[in-house]
Amino acid sequence: MEWYIKVVRDNYANFSGRARRKEYWMFALFNIIFGFFLFMIDNSFVLYTVYLLAIFIPGLAVTVRRLHDLDKSGWWILINMIPIVGGIWFFILLCTDGTQGPNK
């Protein structure tokens, strides 16, 4: 839970720096849990939509920081636009261990 709060509160729109694998995946896990919970209790999808809009910027920021940990540009997020293969490639990329030392 502390990883989720760290991303939302401390690094809300911070696109610089690095996000280690654990930070990214813990944020993703709690994001899925909260989204699923709101989706189930909200019949009109208003709360769910507000949550998605509120979490869009921190989710994008932590993903870009995760790519920086892999010495990739944040623009690599656009690899998802390639049908089927892009999403699989991006998922594998996010699962790999980051590089050591400073960013290039």
N, C-alpha and C positions, 0 to 999 in steps of 0.2 A: 504494500500500500504506500510505503514511503517513496518508492520510485515514481509512482503515479503522481503523488502530490508534488514531488520535486520537479517533474516535467511541467505540470500545470501551473504551479505557483512561482517557482524560481526561474524557470527557463521558458516562459510562455511563448515568446516570439524570438528566442535566441537561435539564430541559424548558424552561428559560428561555434567552433569547438568540436568536441567529440562526444558521442554517446556510445558507451560500451554495449555489448550484446545483452547483458543482463538488464540494463536500464531500458533499452528499447523493448525487449520482450515482456518485461514486467509491466510496462506501460500498455503494451498491446493487450496483454491478458486482462488487466483491470478495465481497460477500455471496452473490450468485448463483454465482460461480465456486466458492467454498468449499462451498456447499450442494450443488451439482452433483457436485463431487468426492466428498464424503462419501456422497451418495446412490448413486454408482456403486460405491464400494469396500465399502459396508456392506450385506450381504445381509439382515441382521435389522433394519435401520433404527434400531438403538439409537443409534449415533453421530450419525446425521442428526437424530433426535428430540432428543437432548441439545443439539446445536448450535442447533436451532430454538428451544428453550426458553431457552438462554443468550443468544441474540441478539435475543430479542423486545423486551426493555426498551430496549436501545440503538437498535434500529431504530425503535421508536415515538418515542423521544426525538428522534432526528435528523429524523424526519418532522414532528414538532410544531415543532421549531426552524426547519425549512424553511418551514412555514406562517407562522411569525412573521416570516420574512424577506419574505413577501408581504403583511404587515400583516393576516393572517387569524388567527383564533383556532385553537387546537389542536383544537377540536371540529369543525372542517371535515373532519377525517379521517373523520367519520361519513357524509360524502357518498358514500362507497363502498358504503353500504347500499342505495342506489338501483340497481336492476338495470340493467346494461349502461351506461346513460348516466352514472351516478355514477362508475364506474371510468374512463371516458374523460375525463370532466370533471376528475377528480382528477389524472389523468396529465398533462393539458394544463396544469393549475394548477401542478404540480410542475416543468414544463418552462419556465415563464415566468420572466423575470428578476425579481429582488427589487426592492423599493422602496429609495430612497435615504433617508438620515437615520434618526433613531431610530424605534422602534416606537411605534404609537399606544397 
